[in-house]
Every structure is written in C-alpha cells, then in structure tokens.
Amino acid sequence: MKTIDELIAEGVDGKRVFVRADLNVPLADGLITDDGRIRAVLPTVKALAEAGAKVIVASHLGRPKGAPDPAFSLLQPAERLAELLGAPVAFAQDTVGPAAHDAVKALEPGQVAVIENLRFNAGETSKDDTERGEFADQLAALADVYVGDGFGAVHRKHASVYDLPARLPHYAGYLIATEVGVLKRLTEDVKRPYVVALGGSKVSDKLAVIDELLGKADRLLIGGGMAFTFLKAKGYEIGASLVQDDQLAAVTEYVERAEKNGVELVVPVDVVTAAQFPDLKTKAPSHPTTVAADAIPADGMGLDIGPETGALYASKLADAATVFWNGPMGVFEHPDYAEGTKAVAQALLDSPAFTVVGGGDSAAAVRTLGFDETAFGHISTGGGASLEYLEGKTLPGLAALED
C-alpha cells in the first residue's frame, strides 16, 4: 500500500485530503475520558496540514442508528483535536450535506475540518453494496485524495473504510502503517518465547484468536471474566462469576489441544471475589475477598485475578521475547479489582520483550492506572482489528488500501 510520505512527496498543497480517522473515544457524562485515539491520528493530520493540504477528518463515534443523535456528536473530539493541534478546527454539523460542503469550501491550505459522525448516515454501515456505494460517492465529492488512518475501524466493511478508497487515490496514514508493521512482528518471524495474555469479559470474543494462537504462541495466560469459563471447564465451583456455558465444550477442546501442541495454557490459581458487582461511579469500598481458584464460594463473584496469579503471570512473562496483551485481568475501573491488571502491565514493563498492548480496554487500563505509555513497545488503537488480524482474517479497510 502507498503511504502518506509518498503522497506528501507527490505534493498536496491545496488538495482536499479526506482522512478516515478513528475518533471513537469513550465519553462519560459528555466528557472524553481517554483521548488516546485522537492523539494517535495527530502525526498524520499535522503532516498533511504542514504540507499545505486542506484536511477533512472523518470518523464514527458509538453506534447511532443511522440518524443524527446528539449523544454521539463528534463536536467534543473535534474540539480536543483542535487543542492538541494548537490550531482552529472547523466543525461541520452534517456528514455530506450543506454544512460539510461549506466547511470544506472555506478551508485554506493547511487548515483542518471535522465532519459530523459518519454513522449518522445509514449508508455508512449498510450491508447493501448499492446504499453503501451511494454514500461513498457523496463522501468522495468532498475530497481529492483519501488517507486511511482509522485502524480501529479497518475490520469493518463500511462506506468510509472500504468503498471510499476505491473512488479516490488512496494512501495509508502513519497510524495504520505503524499498526500493520507491529502486527507483522506478531505473525511473521516471531521472536520467542511468544506469550499472549488474554482477558476481558467474554471468552466468545476471543475464541477465534485462541484457536489461531494455539498453533503460534508458546504460552497463553487467561484472565478477566473469561477465565471463569475455563475454571468451570476444569470442574471448579465459580459461584456467581461470569460464565458462558455455551462455550464450555470449545474451551475444553482448546485446553486439550494446547496440551497436545505443547502450548502452555495458564489459568488463575486464585481470584478476588465479592458478594456483588462494585459501584464503578462512586468507587465505594466493596469488601473483596481473595480465595483459591477452586474455592470460590457459591455466592461469590470473581472480579480479578488474585496476587498469586499476578505473580505467576509475571514469571511467565519474564523471559518472553514477544508479548501480546489484550483484555484486562479484572474490573480495573474499581481500585479493589485493579491489582491483577496492574501486575500484568508492570510485568510487561519489566520484560525485555517487544510488548504490544492490544487496544480497547487494555489500552484504557494502561492510561487509567497511570503507566507510562511510551514504555510499552506499542499500544494499539484497535482491539477488534488487532484480534481479527491475528486470527488471519482479511481486513476490508487494509485490503482497500492495497494497490
């Protein structure tokens, strides 16, 4: 795929450059709680603006149902982008309507505009090729060139990700180039030992990647809510912990295959439990209890890996040469259940390995818990996209950027 450096070398002065970014940031009470994805697209936007392009930034936010919804407006991300750029950013209150065309027409070389949430138009996410294509045509009318830099959306066959690049000269932005380079290090000529730590709430979200990694990784460390399906498959009492009973057969098969393939699959030896889910808003004390993984009380809810497991996982990471981590080890948003995630994050920092934090909640945890982001090898902006790449899937947004 062609890169933004090639585009700039060809010349962009005065050209309208459409940047498909990923500004899908978490919001709480209308405020951005993690601006990592906005900061990730800054190098691309800055480089284009400094080269004299008229930069049109577009993204989705949340899951509005194909119509305008103030709760999912990109106004706040646009304002944060302006703060980070240190320059004004125009904001259009529609996607392809009069406001968007006026905003683009008013741009001078080196200026930036953000158009409203792409998903306010049903054509963005439509499964109908014609409807999606019509929306892509309307977006293409705004620009001369396309730059794909929204890595968190490249696994979606959406109009702005998949159809629009076919209508304009297209290039990969700095973020996508970096993300793809990192993922190649996790899939091609991997330095070993290769250790993968997987957490998060649902084992079903990770089944395909576990299936693929059983033939590639040397060790799999399992934490988060998904761990309790593994513990139940071992015959343990898991109390009121999160479990996916419909995945028990698959988990059992994976455990057997890991042993057959010589892959070390490690599950918690102790867990932190409580009688009920903690209040994440007030962070009120919730009276946690640490118990052995095979001794969870019938009314206990597992909410984090325990300290022995944290130490065990740290030892399994200590000699790694390559590490991929996706999914927190517990309900890290509450201080009573953040220690497991902290232990894994610290183990990554202490390891000499090339370490990749796989986006989503893992990236949010790193920032929320106060770790130095620059100390990790790479923090991905796309959890779902990273996982699908590791599963060996073809990602529509990357395929569209290929020549």
C-alpha positions in Angstrom: 0.0 0.0 0.0 1.2 3.6 -0.7 2.0 5.7 2.3 1.4 9.2 3.4 5.0 10.0 2.8 4.6 9.1 -0.8 1.6 11.3 -1.0 3.4 14.3 0.5 6.3 13.8 -1.8 3.9 13.9 -4.8 2.5 17.2 -3.4 -0.7 18.0 -1.5 -0.6 21.8 -1.4 -4.2 23.0 -1.9 -5.6 19.5 -2.3 -8.6 18.3 -0.3 -7.4 15.3 1.7 -10.0 13.1 3.3 -8.6 11.4 6.5 -10.6 8.5 7.8 -9.6 8.7 11.4 -10.8 6.8 14.5 -12.1 9.4 16.9 -14.3 6.8 18.6 -13.3 7.9 22.1 -15.0 6.9 25.4 -17.3 9.5 26.9 -18.7 9.8 30.4 -21.3 12.4 31.3 -20.4 14.1 27.9 -16.7 14.3 28.6 -13.9 12.4 26.9 -12.3 10.0 29.4 -9.4 8.8 27.1 -8.2 10.8 24.2 -5.6 8.2 23.0 -7.3 7.7 19.6 -7.3 11.4 18.9 -3.6 11.7 19.8 -2.9 8.7 17.6 -4.0 10.4 14.4 -2.2 13.7 15.2 1.0 12.8 13.2 -1.0 12.3 10.0 -3.1 15.4 10.4 -0.2 17.6 11.3 2.0 16.3 8.4 -0.8 16.9 5.9 -1.6 20.4 7.2 2.1 21.4 7.3 2.4 20.2 3.7 -0.5 22.6 2.7 -3.4 20.2 2.4 -6.9 21.1 3.1 -7.6 18.3 5.7 -11.0 16.8 6.2 -11.2 14.5 9.2 -14.0 12.0 9.4 -14.9 9.3 11.9 -17.6 7.4 13.6 -18.5 7.6 17.3 -20.5 5.0 19.1 -23.4 3.2 17.5 -26.1 5.7 16.5 -28.8 4.0 14.4 -28.1 5.7 11.0 -29.6 9.1 12.0 -28.3 12.1 13.9 -28.1 11.7 17.7 -26.6 14.5 19.8 -25.2 11.9 22.3 -22.8 10.7 19.6 -21.8 14.0 18.1 -18.1 14.4 17.1 -18.1 18.0 18.4 -16.1 17.2 21.5 -13.5 15.1 19.7 -13.2 17.9 17.2 -12.6 20.4 20.0 -10.0 18.1 21.6 -8.3 17.7 18.2 -8.0 21.5 17.9 -6.5 21.7 21.4 -3.9 19.0 20.6 -3.1 20.6 17.2 -2.8 24.1 18.7 -4.8 25.4 15.8 -8.5 26.0 15.0 -10.5 23.1 13.6 -13.8 23.8 11.8 -16.7 21.5 12.6 -19.5 20.6 10.1 -22.8 19.6 11.7 -23.6 17.1 9.0 -21.7 14.5 7.0 -22.3 15.2 3.3 -24.8 18.0 3.5 -24.5 21.8 3.1 -22.6 22.2 6.3 -19.9 19.7 5.3 -19.6 21.2 1.8 -19.4 24.8 3.2 -16.8 23.8 5.8 -14.6 22.2 3.1 -15.1 25.1 0.7 -13.9 27.5 3.4 -10.7 25.6 4.1 -7.4 27.3 3.2 -4.3 25.2 2.6 -3.0 23.9 6.0 -6.4 24.1 7.7 -8.5 21.3 9.2 -12.2 20.5 9.4 -14.0 17.7 11.1 -17.3 16.5 9.6 -20.1 15.0 11.8 -20.4 11.4 12.8 -20.3 9.2 9.7 -22.8 6.8 11.3 -25.4 9.5 11.3 -25.9 8.3 7.7 -27.4 4.8 7.3 -25.2 4.3 4.2 -22.0 4.2 6.3 -22.8 0.8 7.8 -25.3 -0.6 5.3 -24.9 -4.2 4.3 -26.3 -3.2 0.9 -23.5 -2.5 -1.5 -25.5 0.0 -3.5 -26.6 2.0 -0.5 -23.1 2.0 0.9 -21.7 3.0 -2.5 -24.0 5.9 -2.8 -22.8 7.3 0.5 -19.2 6.7 -0.6 -19.9 8.7 -3.7 -21.2 11.6 -1.6 -18.1 11.5 0.6 -15.8 11.3 -2.5 -17.3 14.6 -3.7 -15.8 16.3 -0.7 -12.2 15.4 -1.5 -9.4 14.8 -4.0 -7.4 12.2 -2.1 -8.1 9.6 0.6 -5.9 8.7 3.6 -6.9 5.7 5.7 -5.7 6.2 9.3 -8.6 4.8 11.4 -7.1 1.5 12.4 -9.8 0.7 14.9 -12.3 0.5 12.0 -10.4 -1.4 9.3 -12.1 -4.7 10.2 -15.5 -3.1 9.2 -16.8 -3.2 5.6 -18.2 0.3 5.9 -18.5 3.0 3.2 -15.8 5.3 4.5 -13.4 2.4 5.2 -13.9 0.0 2.3 -15.9 1.7 -0.5 -14.4 5.3 -0.5 -10.8 4.4 -1.1 -11.8 2.8 -4.5 -13.2 6.2 -5.6 -10.1 8.3 -4.8 -6.3 8.0 -4.9 -5.6 6.3 -1.6 -2.8 6.1 0.9 -2.1 4.7 4.4 -1.6 7.2 7.2 1.2 6.9 9.8 -1.0 5.1 12.3 -2.1 2.3 10.0 1.4 1.9 8.7 2.7 1.5 12.3 -0.1 -0.8 13.4 0.4 -3.1 10.4 4.1 -3.2 11.0 3.6 -4.2 14.6 1.1 -6.9 13.8 3.5 -8.4 11.3 6.0 -8.7 14.1 3.4 -10.8 15.9 2.7 -13.1 13.0 5.8 -13.3 10.8 9.3 -14.4 12.1 8.1 -14.0 15.7 10.9 -13.9 18.3 10.3 -16.5 21.0 9.2 -17.2 23.7 5.9 -15.7 22.4 3.5 -15.1 25.3 -0.1 -13.9 24.9 -2.2 -12.6 27.8 -5.9 -12.6 27.2 -8.5 -11.0 29.4 -11.8 -9.3 29.1 -15.3 -10.4 30.0 -16.4 -12.9 27.3 -14.5 -15.9 26.1 -16.6 -15.9 23.0 -14.9 -12.7 21.9 -11.5 -14.4 21.9 -12.4 -17.9 20.7 -11.1 -17.4 17.1 -7.8 -15.8 18.2 -7.2 -18.5 20.8 -7.9 -21.1 18.1 -5.3 -19.4 15.9 -2.7 -18.8 18.6 -2.7 -22.4 19.8 -0.5 -23.1 16.8 1.7 -20.0 17.2 2.1 -18.9 20.8 4.3 -20.6 23.4 2.1 -19.6 26.3 -1.4 -18.3 26.8 -2.3 -16.6 30.1 -6.0 -16.3 30.7 -7.6 -13.7 33.0 -10.6 -11.4 33.3 -14.2 -12.6 33.2 -13.4 -15.1 30.5 -11.2 -17.1 33.0 -14.3 -18.4 34.8 -15.5 -20.3 31.8 -12.0 -22.0 31.8 -12.2 -22.7 35.5 -15.7 -24.2 35.2 -14.4 -26.4 32.4 -11.9 -27.7 34.9 -14.8 -28.6 37.2 -14.4 -25.8 39.7 -17.2 -24.1 41.5 -17.3 -20.5 40.2 -20.2 -19.1 42.3 -21.9 -16.1 40.8 -19.0 -15.3 38.4 -19.4 -14.5 34.8 -19.6 -17.7 32.7 -20.5 -18.7 29.2 -21.9 -22.2 29.5 -22.3 -22.5 25.7 -18.6 -22.2 25.3 -17.5 -24.9 27.8 -17.1 -27.5 25.1 -14.9 -25.2 23.0 -12.8 -24.2 26.0 -12.3 -27.9 27.0 -11.2 -28.7 23.4 -8.7 -25.8 23.4 -7.2 -26.9 26.8 -6.7 -30.4 25.3 -5.3 -29.1 22.1 -2.9 -26.7 23.9 -1.5 -29.7 25.8 -1.2 -31.7 22.6 0.6 -28.8 20.8 2.9 -28.1 23.7 1.4 -24.7 24.3 1.3 -23.7 28.0 -2.2 -22.5 28.8 -2.3 -20.9 32.2 -5.4 -20.1 34.2 -5.8 -18.3 37.6 -4.8 -20.1 40.8 -6.5 -17.5 43.0 -9.2 -14.9 42.4 -10.5 -11.8 44.1 -14.3 -12.1 44.8 -17.1 -10.0 46.3 -20.8 -10.6 47.0 -21.9 -8.2 44.3 -20.5 -6.1 41.5 -18.8 -2.9 42.7 -20.1 0.6 42.1 -17.8 2.0 39.4 -19.1 5.5 39.7 -18.5 6.1 43.4 -15.7 3.6 43.7 -17.0 2.8 47.2 -15.2 0.1 49.1 -16.7 -3.3 48.2 -15.1 -5.7 50.7 -13.2 -8.0 48.4 -12.0 -11.5 49.5 -9.2 -13.4 47.9 -9.7 -17.2 47.6 -8.1 -20.1 45.8 -9.5 -20.6 42.2 -11.0 -23.9 43.3 -12.6 -22.4 46.4 -14.9 -19.7 45.2 -17.9 -19.5 47.5 -21.4 -20.2 46.0 -22.4 -16.6 46.4 -19.0 -15.2 45.4 -18.4 -13.2 42.2 -14.9 -13.4 40.8 -13.8 -9.9 39.8 -10.0 -10.0 39.4 -7.1 -12.5 39.3 -5.5 -12.8 42.8 -2.0 -11.9 43.9 -0.6 -15.4 43.5 -1.9 -15.4 39.9 -0.4 -12.0 39.3 3.0 -13.2 40.4 2.6 -16.4 38.4 1.8 -14.5 35.2 4.7 -12.1 35.8 7.0 -15.1 36.0 5.6 -16.4 32.7 6.2 -13.1 31.1 9.7 -12.5 32.5 11.6 -14.5 29.8 9.4 -13.6 26.9 10.8 -12.1 23.7 7.4 -11.1 22.3 4.2 -10.4 24.2 0.7 -9.5 23.1 -1.8 -8.5 25.8 -5.5 -8.0 25.0 -8.1 -7.6 27.8 -7.8 -6.5 31.4 -7.4 -9.1 34.2 -10.3 -7.8 36.2 -12.6 -4.9 36.8 -9.7 -2.5 36.8 -12.1 0.6 36.9 -12.5 -0.1 40.6 -9.4 0.1 42.9 -10.4 -3.1 44.7 -10.0 -5.1 41.5 -7.2 -3.4 39.6 -4.2 -5.2 41.0 -4.3 -8.1 38.6 -4.3 -5.8 35.6 -1.5 -3.7 37.2 0.6 -6.8 37.8 0.4 -7.8 34.1 1.1 -4.3 32.9 4.1 -4.0 35.2 5.4 -7.4 34.1 5.3 -6.1 30.5 7.3 -3.1 31.5 9.8 -5.2 33.4 10.2 -7.6 30.5 12.9 -7.1 27.8 10.3 -8.4 25.3 8.7 -6.5 22.4 5.4 -5.7 24.1 2.1 -4.9 22.4 -1.0 -3.8 24.2 -3.9 -4.7 22.0 -6.2 -1.7 22.2 -9.6 -1.4 23.7 -9.9 -1.8 27.5 -6.3 -2.8 27.8 -5.1 0.5 26.4 -7.6 2.3 28.6 -6.3 0.4 31.6 -2.7 1.4 30.9 -3.7 5.0 30.9 -6.2 4.9 33.8 -3.8 3.1 36.1 -1.0 5.7 35.4 1.5 3.7 33.4 3.9 5.4 31.0 2.5 4.6 27.6 5.9 5.2 25.9 7.4 2.4 28.0 5.5 -0.3 26.1 6.6 -1.4 22.6 3.2 -0.4 21.1 -0.3 0.4 22.3 -2.8 -0.4 19.6 -5.8 1.8 18.9 -7.9 -1.1 17.6 -8.6 -4.1 19.8 -11.1 -5.8 17.5 -9.0 -5.0 14.4 -5.8 -6.4 16.1 -7.6 -9.6 17.1 -9.0 -10.2 13.6 -5.6 -9.6 12.1 -4.1 -12.2 14.5 -6.9 -14.6 13.5 -5.7 -14.4 10.0 -8.7 -12.6 8.6 -8.6 -10.2 5.7 -9.4 -6.8 7.0 -11.6 -4.8 4.5 -10.0 -1.4 5.3 -6.5 -2.7 4.8 -7.4 -4.6 1.6 -9.0 -1.3 0.2 -5.7 0.5 0.6 -3.7 -2.1 -1.4 -3.0 -1.1 -4.9 
